[in-house]
Amino acid sequence: MSAKPAFDATELQAAIGTGRPAVSYDRAGRIRLITAAANQLIASKTIAGTFVGQALMAWLSSEDNTDLARDHLQVTLPKSHVTVQRLYRILIEDERQPENAALPCPPTPSKAKGER
């Protein structure tokens, strides 16, 4: 089992600064922060970091008005009543159940009452 890669916050610190933040939190400043975070995720060379970092960069670089969740992360489904947030809560709850610890992937969520 290998150790987790150390997080290098150099680029993020450069964007934020030390002490009082040097970056503004206006729209352009927030986009700079997203860019710095995406680059750090990509540099982490982990599967999750690369996936999220590349999705963020593709979203930022897109010429069209694209949706991050739908078009780049591909976590929303057409006509689905199960929101990303609800599915996340189900997955987190499943991870807390010790009998599910040996499953290779999370079980498919069952439909809630009133859901079709």
C-alpha positions as CSV (number, residue, x, y, z in Angstrom):
1,M,0.0,0.0,0.0
2,S,1.6,3.3,-1.0
3,A,1.4,6.5,1.0
4,K,-0.9,9.3,-0.1
5,P,0.9,11.9,-2.3
6,A,1.8,15.0,-0.4
7,F,-0.4,18.0,-1.2
8,D,1.7,20.8,-2.7
9,A,-0.2,24.1,-2.2
10,T,2.5,26.3,-3.8
11,E,0.4,27.4,-6.8
12,L,-2.7,27.8,-4.6
13,Q,-0.8,29.9,-2.1
14,A,0.5,32.0,-5.0
15,A,-3.0,32.6,-6.1
16,I,-4.3,33.4,-2.6
17,G,-1.2,34.9,-1.0
18,T,-0.2,34.6,2.6
19,G,-1.9,36.3,5.5
20,R,-4.6,38.5,4.1
21,P,-5.7,37.1,0.7
22,A,-4.1,38.9,-2.2
23,V,-6.7,37.7,-4.6
24,S,-10.0,39.3,-4.9
25,Y,-13.1,37.3,-4.5
26,D,-14.9,38.8,-7.4
27,R,-15.8,36.7,-10.4
28,A,-12.3,36.8,-12.0
29,G,-10.6,36.0,-8.7
30,R,-12.9,33.0,-8.1
31,I,-12.1,31.8,-11.6
32,R,-8.3,32.1,-10.8
33,L,-8.9,30.0,-7.7
34,I,-10.7,27.4,-9.6
35,T,-7.9,27.3,-12.2
36,A,-5.2,27.0,-9.5
37,A,-7.2,24.2,-7.8
38,A,-7.7,22.3,-11.1
39,N,-4.0,22.5,-11.8
40,Q,-3.1,21.2,-8.4
41,L,-5.6,18.3,-8.8
42,I,-4.1,17.4,-12.1
43,A,-0.5,17.7,-10.7
44,S,-1.5,15.3,-7.9
45,K,-1.4,12.5,-10.5
46,T,-4.2,10.6,-8.7
47,I,-7.1,9.2,-10.7
48,A,-9.6,11.3,-8.8
49,G,-7.5,14.4,-8.9
50,T,-6.9,14.1,-12.6
51,F,-10.6,13.4,-13.3
52,V,-11.9,16.4,-11.4
53,G,-9.0,18.7,-12.5
54,Q,-9.4,17.9,-16.2
55,A,-13.2,18.3,-15.9
56,L,-12.7,21.7,-14.4
57,M,-10.2,22.8,-17.1
58,A,-12.4,21.5,-19.9
59,W,-15.3,23.4,-18.4
60,L,-13.3,26.6,-18.1
61,S,-11.8,26.2,-21.6
62,S,-15.1,25.4,-23.3
63,E,-16.3,27.8,-26.0
64,D,-19.9,26.9,-25.4
65,N,-22.1,27.5,-22.3
66,T,-21.6,24.0,-20.9
67,D,-22.7,22.6,-17.5
68,L,-19.9,21.2,-15.3
69,A,-22.0,18.4,-13.7
70,R,-23.8,17.4,-16.9
71,D,-21.2,17.9,-19.6
72,H,-17.9,17.4,-18.0
73,L,-18.3,15.4,-14.8
74,Q,-21.2,13.5,-16.4
75,V,-22.9,12.9,-13.0
76,T,-26.4,14.0,-14.0
77,L,-28.8,12.0,-16.1
78,P,-31.6,13.2,-18.2
79,K,-35.1,12.7,-16.6
80,S,-33.5,11.3,-13.4
81,H,-35.2,12.3,-10.2
82,V,-32.2,11.2,-8.1
83,T,-30.1,14.3,-7.7
84,V,-26.3,14.2,-7.3
85,Q,-26.7,15.4,-3.7
86,R,-29.1,12.6,-2.9
87,L,-27.0,10.0,-4.5
88,Y,-24.0,11.3,-2.6
89,R,-25.9,11.0,0.7
90,I,-26.8,7.4,-0.2
91,L,-23.2,6.5,-1.1
92,I,-21.9,8.0,2.1
93,E,-24.4,6.1,4.2
94,D,-23.5,2.9,2.4
95,E,-19.8,3.5,3.2
96,R,-20.7,3.7,6.9
97,Q,-22.3,0.3,6.9
98,P,-19.7,-2.3,7.9
99,E,-21.4,-5.1,5.9
100,N,-20.9,-3.2,2.7
101,A,-17.1,-2.7,3.2
102,A,-16.2,-5.7,1.0
103,L,-18.3,-4.7,-1.9
104,P,-16.3,-3.7,-5.0
105,C,-18.6,-0.8,-5.8
106,P,-21.5,0.9,-4.0
107,P,-24.9,-0.7,-4.5
108,T,-27.4,0.9,-6.8
109,P,-29.7,3.2,-4.7
110,S,-33.3,2.0,-4.3
111,K,-36.1,4.4,-5.2
112,A,-37.5,6.5,-2.4
113,K,-41.2,6.6,-1.6
114,G,-43.1,8.5,-4.3
115,E,-40.3,8.3,-6.8
116,R,-41.0,6.8,-10.2
